[in-house]
Amino acid sequence: MSFKIAIIGAGSVGFTKKLFTDLLCVPEFRDIEVALTDISQHNLDMIRAILDKIVEANGFPVKVTADTDRRRALEGAKYIISCVRVGGLEAYADDIRIPLKYGVDQCVGDTICAGGILYGQRNIPVILDFCKDIREVAAPGAKFLNYANPMAMNTWAAIEYGKVDTVGLCHGVQHGAEQIAEILGAKSPRELDYICSGINHQTWFIDLKLNGRKIGKEELIAAFEAHPVFSQQEKLRIDVLKRFGVYSTESNGHLSEYLPWYRKRPEEISRWIDMSDWIHGETGGYLRHSTETRNWFETEFPQFLASAAKPIDPAKRSNEHASHILEALETGRVYRGHFNVKNNGVISNLPADAIIESPGFVDRFGINMVSGITLPEACAATCMASINVQRMSVHAAVSGDIDLLKLAVLHDPLVGAVSTPEEVWQMVDEMVVAQARWLPQYADAVPAAKERLAKSTVKTRDWAGAARRNVRSIEELRAEKSALKKAV
């Protein structure tokens, strides 16, 4: 088979490498063209060198190109994959730093909460530019696969306003299933069958079977509490499991910032998180992790390049959805996964316009969702709170309506639990002013926001958060990796 795939934001080097090697694990895909595009020539050069090394080492006829001209990269593409982070780590740092001044302590801040909403404001105009290019220069009927967060908002905008055939993809469901399989003593995650449904990062394992045997709430709770690692790392998720009766797909840190109950009092946060790794609830944990990963990759690039000169092993193909979806669409081999699409009645007790994450099957006819799912009432209520925020956030991002943006942030569960309306109004003004260069739709609103900030009497605080760690140096990272190798 010969067709073209374009990857936007290909400068996300590690993730692009994973997607590429996954694609080449499909025998029929070894004659495709992969067009890389990014705004960073430096990052493009790095990933191009790595992928060229993979192609050379495996002797495949696949064609790899790299171009900072996005439209040129998208010309004739049948599939477009996006993994962009608009504003990079500089804007992301403000997503964490500024809300902390108003008492909002986030672990990740890329889905909802104050950081995720502003992240969406930066991303959505760019996503709509992608959609315009796809409509104009990509292959007719091209499919857009969005990996970028905030997943629901980006996908919502691409479908409703971009008018492009779009599916959102995430790996939270797979990771949650791997955990459950482990605590139940399965030899392989494949022994676990499950129905998982909800919205991205708030998806729920509403039915579980291990080798055909149904797993109930009490057995699941007991297994998690008996696990020596997860019992400490997933304290908040276990508490939600006990109260809701179902397990959430999302990490302890992520879930903590989507709910109004666990991070609203600084003195309570340590009770629910674990500091063994950023993903379990550390303040600004993903920002620290992303910064360290970038610095490490820049420094150790020669080693990453050398490691690319190895034969591809199809047995090590990852569980990222993209390659499996494309394989099913092109070959007809059926693939079952969990996909982010417009609801339209798939989940009976969520709104039709919402972007849901739920089971579906892929074949030559496309992505076919399993309909008629009803979430437990508590799960639906939690999802609804986020959906309402997402809807307002998308409409604000498209219209440039700063008042609607403030209302979206005000209705965010954690922000609402922590901040007063006056604080929210000032926080949004401060974030919009700080990120103005990435928010062209708010250009007319920035001067008035600056004036309000100059006259404001709302008090803020200089606070690093309840559980903050400093970014580790390359030397510290090397020492830790060396110690881990010796321990093994």
N, C-alpha and C positions, 0 to 999 in steps of 0.2 A: 504494500500500500504506500502511496505517496501523497501526502497532503502537508499543509503548513500549520504550525502551532506558533503563536506569538506569546511571549511572556513579558508582561509589563511589570516593571519593578524587579527586573532580573538581577539587579545589584544586591538583592537579598541572597547573598552568595550560597550559604549553606542550604537554604530551602530550595533554591533553583537547582542546585546539584541533585538534591533528592528527587525532585520532580522529573528531572532529565533521566536519571538512571532508572527510575520507575518506568518511564515510557519505553526505554530500550529493553526492559525485561519482557515486553510484548514482541514476539518474533516478527509479527507483521509490520511493526513500526520502525524497522531498522533502515528504512529508506525515506524517512520523513524529513521535512525541513523545520528547524526550530529557530525562530527569530527572537533574539533577545533585545529588549529596549529598556533604558533607564535614563534618568537625567544626569547621572554620574558617570562620566567617561571612565574614571578610575575604577569604579566598581565593575563596570562592563568589561573592562580589560581583564580584570581578575577572573570573573566567571567565564569569560570566553576562553581564557587560557586553560582553565580547569576542564571545561567541556571538550575542548579540542584534544586535550590529553586523554580523556576517556574514549573519545571516538578513535583516536590513533591506537590506543592500547587494545581495543576490541575489534578493530578492522571493519567497522560498520560504515556503510555508505551515507549515513545520516549527514545532512548539511546543517551547519551552525553559522548563523550570522549575528552580528551585534551592531546596533545603531542607536544613537541618541535621538534620531528622527522617528518619533513614534508612528506617525502615519505611514512612513515607508516600511517600518517593521510589520505593520498590520495589513499591508496590501495583500489581498488574496488569502488571508489566514482563515482557516475553517474553524479553529478553536483559539480563543484568547484567554489567557490566565492572568489574573491580577494578584499581585502580592505587594502592593505599594504601602508606604507609610509617608503620607504627605506631611512635610515639616520636619521629618526625621527626628532624631533624639533631642534636638534643640527645642522644637515645639512641644514634644512629649514631656520634657522636663517642666515646662510651664503647666501642663495638665495635672502634674502632681504637686508642684510647688505652690501655686496660687491657691487652690482649694484648701491646702493645709493652713493657710493664714486665716481661714474661716471655719476651721475645725473639722474639715472633711478629710479623713484619713483613708486613702485608697491603696490597695495592694498593686493593682494593674492599671485601672483607669483607661481601658480601651474599648469598652462595650456600652455601658451606660455610666451612671454617676457623672460628676462634673467633667472629668477628664474625657470619658468616652463620648459625651455629647459634643464637646468642642472638637474632638478628633473627627467626629462625623461632619462637623461644619467645614473642616479643612478638606476632607476627602470627597464629599459629595459633588462639589463643583468639578473636581478633577475626574471623578467617575463618569459624570455626564459628558465631559469632553471625550473620554474613552468611547462612550456609547456613540457619540456623533461620528467619530472616526470609524467605528465598527460598521455603522450603517452606511457610510460613504465609500469605504475602501476595502473592507474585509470581504470574504466570500459571501455570496447570498445565503441567508439563513445561518450565519455564523453563530456559534454558541459562546457565551461569555461565562467563564468559571471564576467566581470571585472568592479569593482566599483572604482578602484584606478585611481587617476590623475597622470600625464596628460592623460586624457581619450583617446583622439584620438591617441596619440603616443603609449601608452601601447597596445591598441587594434590593431593598425596597425602592431606593432612588433609581437604580438601573432599570427595574421593571416598570415602575409607574411613570417615570419621567424620561428615562433613556430609551424606552421602547425597544429593548434588545432582549433576546432570549437568554435569560440569566439564571444561573444556579449558584447558591452560596455553599461553600465547602469548609468543613472544620473537622478536627480530629478528637474533640472532647468525648464523643460517644465511645469511640474505640478505646480511649484511655480508661474511661470509667468501666467498660466491660472487662478490660484486662485486670483491673483491680478486683472486681467481683469474682472473676474466674480464679484468681489467686487465693482469695480468702476462703473460697469454697473447696479448695484443694484440687481443682481441675488440672489435668496434665497439659491442656492447651486451651487458650481462649475459645477455640472452635467448639469446645464441648458445651459452651454457654449459648443458649438461644434467648433472644430478648426483643421486646418491643420498647423502643425509647422514643418519646415524643414530647414536644413542647416548643420552646423557641431557643435559638442559639445561646449557648452558655446557661440556659435554664431548661434543659431537657431532662426528662424523668424516666427511669427504668420502671415502666408501669406493669411489665410482665416479664418474669424470669423463669427459665427452665435450664436445669443442668442435666444433660443426657436424658432429656425428656421428663425429668422430675421437677415439679413446680417448687419454686423457692419462695417462701413467705417472709413477711416482715420480721418476725421474731428470730428466725434462723439467720437472716441477713444481719440483723443487729448483733446477735451473739458472735457471728463470725468476724465482724469488724472489730468488736471489742476485744476479741481474743487475739487479734493479729498484733504482733509486737511492734510493728512500725506504723501501720495505718491507724491504729487506735490512738496514736499520739499526733500524727500528721493531719488527720481528717476529723478532728474533734467537732468542728462546726457541722460538717456534712453528716456526721453520725447523729448529732442532735436534731438536725432537720429530718433525717430518716426516722428517728423515734417519733417526732411530732406529726410529720406528714404521711408517714407510712411507706414512702418510696425514696429511693436513693437518687441524688442529683448527679448528672454527668460531670458537673464542673468542679474544678479544683477548690480546695478549702479557701484559698486566698481570693479567687474570683468570686465564689458564691458569697463570701463575707461582705462584699461591696455592692451586691445586688439587692440585699435585704436591709430593712431598716432597724434590725434588732441587735446586731453583734458588734458593730464598729462605732456606735454612737457615743459611747462613754470611753474615753482614753484608758481609764483604769481597768476596764473590762476586756479590752482587746486582747491582752496577753492570755487571757483565760481560754480563748477560742482559736488561737493560731499556734503555729509551730515554726521555730526559726531555723530548723535544720536545712531548709532550702527556701528560696524566695516564694515559690508557688504556694506555700502553705499559709501565707498571710502577711508577710513582711511589708511594712510601709514602703511604697515605691519600689517594691521588690523587682518587678519586671523591668523597670527603668534601669536599676542597678545591673541586673543580669544582661540586658541588651547592651549597655555601655561596656561592660567587661567583655562580652562576646565580640563586639566590634573591635575593641583594642587588641584582644587576643588574636583574632583573625588577621588583622593588619600586620601584627608582629610575626606571626607564625605562618604567613602565606606560603613560603617555600615548601614547608612540610605538607600543607594541604595540597599543593600542586603535585608534589611527588606521590602522595597517596592516591591520586586520581589515576595513576598508570597501573591499574589493576583490572583483571577481567570482571565483567559484571556477573553477579550471581543472582539469577531469577528467584532463588529460594529466599533471598534477603530483600525482596521487593517490599516496600513499606505499605502500611495500610492507609496512606493518604488516598483520598477518593479519585483524584484526577485521572490517573492512568487507567484505573479500573473502569471509570465511566467511559473514557474514550475507546477502550478496548471493547466494551459492550456495544457502543453505538456503531463502531466500525466492523466488528466481526459477528455480532449477534450473540456472543457468549453472555449469558445473563449475569448481571451483577446486582446484588442487594446491598444497599447502604442507607445512610441517613442524610437527607439533603435539605437545604434551605430554599424554600420556594414560597410563592404567595399561597395563602391558606385556601381560599375558595372552597371552604367546607370540608377540607381534609380532617381537621380537628373541629368537632362539632361545637365545642364551647369556647372557641376563640374567634375573634373577628375575621371576616372574609378577607380584609385587606392586609392583615398582618403577615409578616414573613415568619413562617414556622419551620422547625427542624423536625423531620419525621421520616419514617421508613418509606423507601421506594425501591422499585426494580428498574433496571436499565437494560434495554435491548436496542435493536435497530429502529424501533418505533419511538425511542426517546426515553425520558424519565417518567415513570408511571408510579404515582404516589398511591399508597394504601389509604383509602378514605374510611370514614366512619369511626374515627378514634375519638373517645371522650376522656379528657384528663380528670383525675381526682380533683375535687373542688378547690382544695388548698393550692394545688399546683397551678390550676387555671387562674386563680386569684393573683398569685405571685407573678405569673406571666403577664396578666392583664396590666398590672402596674407598670411593667417595663414596656409593654406594647404602646401604651398611651404616651409614654415619654418618647419612644422611638418615632411615633407618628408625628408628634409636634416637632421633634428635632429635624426630621426629614423635610417637613414643610417649611420650617424656618430656614434651613440651609438653602433651599431652592429659591425662596422669596427674599432672603436677606432681611427678614423681620426680626429685629433684635428683641422686641417685646415678646414675641412668641418663643424665641430662644430662651428668654428668662423664665417664662412659664414652664417650658420643658424642664429646665434645671430645677425649678421650684418643686415640680411634681416627682422628681427622682426620689426613690424610696430612702436612700441613705442621706442625701442632701436635705430632704425634708425633715428627717429625724434629728439633724444636727444644727441646721442654720435657720435663721429667721428670714422673712421675705426681704428685709432691708439688706441683710448680708448677701443674700443670693443676687439681688439686683447689682450690688457693687462688685461682687465676685465676677459676674458675667461681664460687666463693663471692663474690669481689669484684664480678664482673659482675652476679650476681643481686642483691646488696645495692644496687649503684649503680642498677639498673634496676627496683627492686622495684615502683614504681608502675605499670609496664607489664606486670608478671608476676604477676597475681592468683593463678595456679595454684601459685605458690611461696610464698605468704604464710606458711604454717606453717613453711617451711624457713628463712626469713630470720633469725629470732632466733638459731638455732643457727649459721648462717653468720657472723653478726656476732661471736658468741663465739669461733668458730674464728679469725677474722681478728685479733681482739684478742690472741690467744695465739700467733699464728703466728711461726715462726722462719725461714720461707722468705724468702730475699733476693730483692728486685726491683731494677730499675734505672730511673733517669729517662732515658728514651731516646726520641728523636723518630723513630727509624728510620734506615735506611741511605740513603734518598733522599727526604727530606721537603722540601716547599716551603711557604712561608707563603701564606695567603689574600691575594689581591690586592685592593686597595681599588678603589672605583668609579673613582677618578681614574686609577689605573694601567690598569684595563681599558679606559677611554675612550682613553687614550693609545695602547695597543696596537692597538685597533681602528682608530684614525685612521692609525697607521703602516702597517697592513696595506692600508687603502684606497689610501694614497698609493703603496705598492709595486705594487699592481695597476694 
